[in-house]
Amino acid sequence: MKKRYVFYFILTIAIILFCSSTKVSATSYPTVTADNAILIENSTSKVLYDKNANARTEPASVTKIMTAILTIENCNLNDTVKVPAAAVSNIPEGYSIAELVPDEQLTVDQLLQLLMVYSANDAANVLAFHIDGSISAFANRMNAKLQELNLKDTHFTNPSGMHDENHYSTAHDIALLMQYCVKNVTFRKYTCLTSCTIPATNLHAERTFKNTNPMLNSESEYYYKDLVSTKTGFTTPAKYCLASYAKRDDFSMICVLLHSEVSVNRFSETAQLFEYGFNSFAFQDIAKKGDIVTQIKITNATDDTKTLDVTLNEDLHVLAQSDLKDVEPQITLQRIPTAPIQKGELLGSATYMIDDETYSIDLIAANDVVKQSFLLYFMIAALAFVIIVLLMIFILGRKREKN
C-alpha cells in the first residue's frame, strides 16, 4: 500500500516537473547547434537572436529565393520556355534535378514550382538563361539586386547555390533578402507548396514532386503551422541550411540557419527560435503623444500661464521583451524655460532605454506661457509703495492724536 502511494507521489511530481519544463522551454533562450543563425522581427528588422549571423558562408540552395524573386519580377508566369542544352548539360552529379531535357517546353510557372518544391538546379539554370541568356549574366543581375538591397556580405555566382568559393552570404543578409522576398504574394505562394505536378510536356511524361521540408507537412513531427514561406539548402561544404518566414496574428519573423551538421536540427531549431520569438517579444505602447512627462513653474510668467506642461511629441510603440515593466524616461531640456513660450515649442527630449536600445522623443510645450510685463511689475510695486506710505501716514496720524 505504501509503495502505491509512493508511486503516485513520484508520478505527480514528474508530471508537474514535465509541465513546468515544457512551459519554460517555449520561452527560454534557444540552444542552436547550427554554426550561423539569426531571428529577426519582420516589420522592424530587429534582431531577436544572433549566432555568428554576420560570418560569411555558403548558403547552398537557399540562394534560390533570389532566383525566384528575380523571375517573378521579370517574367510572365504563363510564358513558355524552351530548355537550352547549355542550361542542363553541366550540372554535377549529386545535385537535385527535375530531369529537364534540351528543347523541352515548360512555363515559367512550372519552372518556379520545380525550383521551390524540389529545389531543381536544372530549373534554376533554365530560368537564368530565359531571363539573361547565360548563368554569368544572370549572376550579374543577382549581384546588382544585392547592391540595391545593400546586402554587402553576399556575392552570388550562380542561380542555384552550387558550390563555388566566390558564392557566399551570411545569415543576416539572407534574412534581409527573405524579408524583401516575402513582401511579394506570388513568392509566398511558391515557397509554401508541399508538392507540385508538372503535366506531360513535348518531351517528358507527367512528373510529381514532394517538398522535402517536413515543417510544411501536417503529418510530420516537425510540422509548424505558423510557417508561411521556407526554403531548404544543402551542399557538402555548406551543410544543411534553412530560411523561413512565420506569422502568428500580427507578429511575423524570419529565421535563417546555415551550416547545420544534422538535417533535422535545422527544422527543430527553427521552430524553437520562432516559439522563442512569439512567446518572449511583443509590440508595446510605452508612451502616447501628448502625455505630460513633467510640469515646470515659470517664474517670470503671468499667474494664469506660469504652469507649463511638458509633453511628448509622438507615440512610442516598440518591440520589446513581453515582461517589460514601466519605463521611466530621462528628461533633457535644452535650456531653463523662461517666458515667453509658445505652444508646440521644442523644449528638449525624453530618452527611454528598452532592451539595451535607446529611443528618443521630442518634448514640446503643451500651452502658451505669457511673460509678466515690466509695466505691470512697476504698477504693482508702485501700488505697494503707495499703500505702505498711506499706512505709515495713518499710523503716525493716530499717534499724534493720542499725544
Residue pairs with C-beta under 8 A, 6 or more apart in sequence:
26 275
26 276
26 279
27 275
27 276
27 279
27 280
28 276
29 276
30 49
30 269
30 272
30 273
30 276
31 272
32 49
32 51
32 257
32 269
32 272
32 273
33 260
33 261
33 262
33 265
33 269
34 51
34 240
34 257
34 258
34 259
34 260
34 261
34 265
34 266
34 269
35 51
35 52
35 55
35 57
35 239
35 258
35 259
35 260
36 51
36 52
36 53
36 55
36 57
36 170
36 171
36 256
36 257
36 258
36 259
37 49
37 50
37 51
37 52
37 53
37 171
37 255
37 256
37 257
37 258
37 269
37 273
38 47
38 49
38 50
38 51
38 53
38 171
38 172
38 175
38 255
38 256
39 47
39 48
39 49
39 50
39 253
39 254
39 255
39 273
39 274
39 276
39 277
40 46
40 47
40 48
40 175
40 176
40 179
40 253
40 254
41 48
41 251
41 252
41 253
41 277
41 281
41 319
42 179
42 182
42 245
42 247
42 252
42 253
42 254
43 252
44 319
45 176
45 179
46 319
47 53
47 172
48 253
48 276
48 277
48 280
48 281
49 273
49 276
49 277
50 172
51 171
52 171
53 170
53 171
53 172
53 175
53 256
54 153
54 170
54 171
54 172
55 170
55 171
56 153
56 168
56 169
56 170
57 168
57 169
57 170
57 238
57 258
57 259
58 161
58 163
58 164
58 167
58 168
58 169
58 235
58 237
58 238
58 258
59 161
59 167
59 168
59 169
59 174
59 233
59 238
59 241
59 258
60 161
60 233
60 234
60 235
60 238
60 239
60 241
61 96
61 119
61 121
61 160
61 161
61 231
61 232
61 233
61 234
61 235
61 241
62 161
62 169
62 174
62 231
62 232
62 233
62 241
62 242
62 243
62 256
62 258
63 156
63 158
63 159
63 160
63 161
63 167
63 169
63 233
64 115
64 116
64 119
64 124
64 159
64 160
64 161
64 231
64 233
65 174
65 177
65 178
65 181
65 187
65 191
65 231
65 243
66 142
66 145
66 146
66 156
66 159
66 177
66 181
67 115
67 124
67 127
67 128
67 138
67 142
67 159
67 160
68 112
68 115
68 116
68 181
68 187
68 190
68 191
69 145
69 180
69 181
69 184
69 187
70 131
70 138
70 141
70 142
70 145
71 108
71 111
71 112
71 115
71 127
71 131
72 112
72 184
72 186
72 187
73 184
74 131
75 108
75 127
75 130
75 131
76 108
77 107
77 108
77 109
77 112
77 186
78 107
78 108
78 109
79 107
79 108
79 130
80 105
80 106
80 107
81 105
81 106
81 107
81 108
81 111
81 126
81 127
81 130
82 103
82 104
82 105
83 100
83 101
83 102
83 103
83 104
83 105
83 106
83 122
83 126
84 102
84 126
84 129
85 102
85 103
86 129
86 134
87 100
87 122
87 125
87 126
87 128
87 129
87 135
88 97
88 100
88 101
88 102
88 122
88 125
88 126
89 102
91 97
91 121
91 122
91 125
91 162
92 162
95 121
95 160
95 162
96 118
96 119
96 120
96 121
97 120
97 121
97 122
98 114
98 118
98 120
98 122
98 123
98 198
98 207
98 209
99 122
99 204
99 207
100 106
100 114
100 120
100 122
100 123
100 126
100 204
101 203
101 204
103 202
103 203
104 201
104 202
104 203
104 204
105 201
105 202
105 203
106 126
106 198
106 201
108 127
108 130
110 196
110 198
111 123
111 126
111 127
111 130
112 123
112 127
112 190
113 190
113 193
113 196
113 198
114 120
114 123
114 196
114 198
114 209
115 123
115 124
115 127
115 190
116 190
116 191
116 193
116 231
117 190
117 193
117 194
117 195
117 196
117 209
117 210
117 211
118 196
118 209
118 211
119 231
119 232
119 233
120 209
121 160
121 162
124 158
124 159
124 160
125 135
125 158
125 159
125 160
127 138
127 159
128 134
128 135
128 137
128 138
128 139
128 158
128 159
129 135
129 138
131 138
131 141
132 138
132 140
132 141
135 158
135 159
138 159
139 156
139 157
139 158
139 159
142 156
142 159
143 155
143 156
146 152
146 154
146 155
146 156
146 173
146 177
149 176
149 177
149 180
151 169
151 173
151 176
151 177
152 173
153 168
153 169
153 170
153 172
153 173
154 168
154 169
154 170
154 173
154 174
154 177
155 166
155 167
155 168
155 169
156 167
156 169
157 164
157 166
157 167
158 164
158 167
161 167
161 233
161 235
161 238
162 235
163 235
163 236
163 237
163 238
169 177
169 258
170 258
171 256
171 257
171 258
172 256
174 243
174 256
174 258
175 243
175 254
175 255
175 256
178 229
178 243
178 244
178 245
178 254
178 256
179 254
181 187
181 191
181 229
182 188
182 191
182 228
182 229
182 245
182 254
187 229
188 228
188 229
188 245
191 229
191 230
191 231
191 245
192 216
192 227
192 228
192 229
192 230
193 211
193 216
194 210
194 211
194 216
194 217
195 208
195 209
195 210
195 211
196 208
196 209
197 206
197 207
197 208
197 209
198 206
198 207
198 208
198 209
199 206
200 206
211 217
212 232
213 230
213 232
213 242
213 267
214 220
214 221
214 222
214 223
214 264
214 267
215 222
215 223
215 224
215 227
215 230
215 244
215 267
215 270
215 271
216 223
216 227
216 230
217 223
218 225
222 264
222 267
222 268
222 271
224 246
224 267
224 270
224 271
224 274
226 246
226 247
226 248
226 274
226 278
227 244
227 245
227 246
228 245
228 246
228 247
228 252
229 244
229 245
230 242
230 243
230 244
230 245
231 242
231 243
231 244
232 240
232 241
232 242
232 266
233 240
233 241
233 242
233 243
234 240
234 241
234 263
238 258
238 259
239 258
239 259
239 260
239 261
240 257
240 259
240 260
240 261
240 262
240 263
240 265
240 266
241 256
241 257
241 258
241 259
241 260
241 266
242 255
242 256
242 257
242 260
242 266
242 267
242 270
243 254
243 255
243 256
244 254
244 255
244 256
244 270
244 274
245 252
245 253
245 254
245 255
246 252
246 253
246 255
246 274
247 253
248 278
250 283
251 277
251 278
251 281
251 282
251 283
253 274
253 277
253 278
255 270
255 273
255 274
257 266
257 269
257 270
260 266
260 269
279 322
280 321
280 322
281 319
281 320
281 321
281 322
282 319
282 320
282 322
283 317
283 318
283 319
284 317
284 318
284 319
284 320
284 324
285 315
285 316
285 317
286 316
286 317
286 318
286 320
286 327
286 352
286 354
286 359
287 312
287 315
287 316
287 329
287 350
287 352
287 361
288 312
288 315
288 316
289 311
289 312
289 313
289 314
289 315
290 311
290 312
290 366
291 311
291 312
292 309
292 310
292 311
292 366
293 310
293 311
293 312
293 329
293 331
293 350
293 363
294 310
294 331
295 307
295 308
295 309
295 310
296 307
296 308
296 310
296 337
297 306
297 307
297 308
298 305
298 306
298 307
298 308
298 337
298 338
298 339
298 341
298 369
299 306
299 338
300 338
300 339
300 371
300 372
301 308
301 339
301 369
301 370
301 371
301 372
302 339
302 370
302 371
302 372
304 370
305 339
305 367
305 368
305 369
305 370
306 339
306 369
308 337
308 341
308 365
308 366
308 367
308 369
309 365
309 366
309 367
310 331
310 347
310 348
310 363
310 364
310 365
310 366
311 363
311 364
311 365
311 366
312 350
312 361
312 362
312 363
313 346
313 361
313 362
313 363
313 364
314 361
314 362
316 352
316 359
316 361
318 354
318 357
318 359
320 354
320 355
321 355
324 354
324 355
327 352
327 353
327 354
329 350
329 351
329 352
329 361
330 350
330 351
330 352
330 353
331 348
331 349
331 350
331 363
332 348
332 349
332 350
332 351
333 347
333 348
333 363
334 346
334 347
334 348
337 347
337 365
337 369
339 369
339 370
339 371
339 372
340 368
340 369
340 370
340 371
341 347
341 365
341 368
341 369
342 365
342 368
343 365
343 366
343 367
343 368
344 364
344 365
345 364
345 365
346 362
346 363
346 364
347 363
347 364
347 365
348 362
348 363
349 360
349 361
349 362
349 363
350 360
350 361
350 363
351 358
351 359
351 360
352 358
352 359
352 360
352 361
353 359
